[in-house]
């Protein structure tokens, strides 16, 4: 009888050890190792890229969409329409934009205007490169036509929109860029 009891105790101890090993392996899996390899299979080190990874056409299209959205609103829905463009801007760019359109919004409400902006020519990247404190920046110039329309009048005005775009973290903006300055001349 004692030999059976000792055998069962040894079996229980072995099962506890086996369960412990399985649980340890389950919860302490090593992370898979990733590395870059040359075509012949040798490992190579990766270095971060200091240059932008955006194509110029992508950047110009994004800037044009942002400019159109920033200057398309009406006297009734302007709060919602202006708030909808906030994702295009950095924090400082957003404050700058709000200051620049404040007087215009007051006029739009007083005169009950509809404002629509369109790109009137080919946007160009006039300057780009590293900027102190901003990582990398682009200056884009866009020929722009703004139409102010009320119940009985329509006025059109040509502008050059100058947009300074900077690189931002992707947790701030999924496109990794934001407007830091928005100027209409």
Secondary structure by P-SEA (a helix, b strand, c coil): caaaaaaaaaaaaaaaaaaaaaaaaaaccccbbbbbbcccbbbbbbbbbccccccaaaaaaaaaaaaaaaccccccaaaaaaaaacccccaaaaaaaaaaaaaaaaaaaaabbbbbbbbccccccccccccccccbbbbbbbbbbbbbbcccbbbbbbbbbbbbbbbbccccccccccccccccc
